[in-house]
Amino acid sequence: MSGTHPLDLACSVCDRTYDRESWQWQCACGAPLEFATNPWDGDTAFGADVDADPPESWTDTAAGLWSFEAFLPVTQRVSLGEGLTPLVDAPAWDAEFKLEYVSPTGSFKDRGATATLSVAAALGVDRVVEDSSGNAGAAIATYAARAGIDADIYVPASVKPAKRRAIERAGATAVPIEGSREAVTRACVDAVESGDAWYASHAWNPAFFAGTATFAYEVCAQRGWTAPDAVVLPVGHGTLFLGAYRGFRALEALGWIDEVPRLLGAQAAGYAPIVADIYGQDAAAGDNDAADGIQIREPVRKTQILNAIDATDGDAIALSESAVAEALDALHRRGFYTEPTCAAAPAALDVYRERGTLSPGADVVVPLTGSGLKS
């Protein structure tokens, strides 16, 4: 489907469309909205022309993530120099690690935040709200401050103090909510529906996923436009998982890579709805309070995550707290100072190899998603 403007929206399920003047956070049918024109559904780009062949080098450190502006729905308006995170060898894991935790606010969520707040600024928004267990909230708060836009961030009452401080020091209002992560989202949605704030949700807002898709563009650019065999990623709401899928799809549609890598998910035991859907509740059971960033029982885009796994011959597994703790210790001992949630993906890599899901010589990239400085 082609929209008349890059910020026009279309429902991911029904045939409703919305122009940029009537921006919605959710379709009337209840489904998530997408940009009506986008590069991962076969359109050239967001109304922009790109070359038939990829550039030999597309790593402008001055532009950062916005080197890939042709693949984003809005021009750069709100930036802190995010993106182009290092891609380094990790011999102990026989993989490459992409160091997302060196982003301005310490997590990959900056990719989504720069795109989301740039869209908000383009639309003239003066107040945003978000619900988050920490990293997304810190990113939205920080980029809202950069944009001069007010922000209210709904967080679990148990949010880690360092993450709450990051939100509040940026001038945003942290709104603590007792109960489950789902209760936090319900409270935030109630605020959106009863007020005049714009929902800068990392789960619902399509701009966030356009931002996280730049992860895939960077991986391929840094590897000379060669995609890895597989990427192992943590999965809560699937913000990076789906962003990566969309980015790799866009490059495949252009013919810049031969095929989309296998996408292999890592979920926290006890909070693993994707695993439960594929393998049943027993495979998803357990307890993992360490990986708090992916403790999502009802991901908004669950169907899309499952479709991405199916389309890439991917998989998903649930990790115990002990497996994550062991992987976290291994990361720290080798110089990767990450938060616990981040360790789920390296832990999953070990399991995928043990099970034979990945062959011994598979070319694998793993994002290290969040900094240990906010743990």
Order of alpha helices (4+ residues) and beta strands (2+ residues): beta-beta-beta-beta-beta-alpha-beta-alpha-beta-alpha-beta-alpha-beta-alpha-alpha-beta-alpha-beta-alpha-alpha-alpha-beta-alpha-alpha-beta
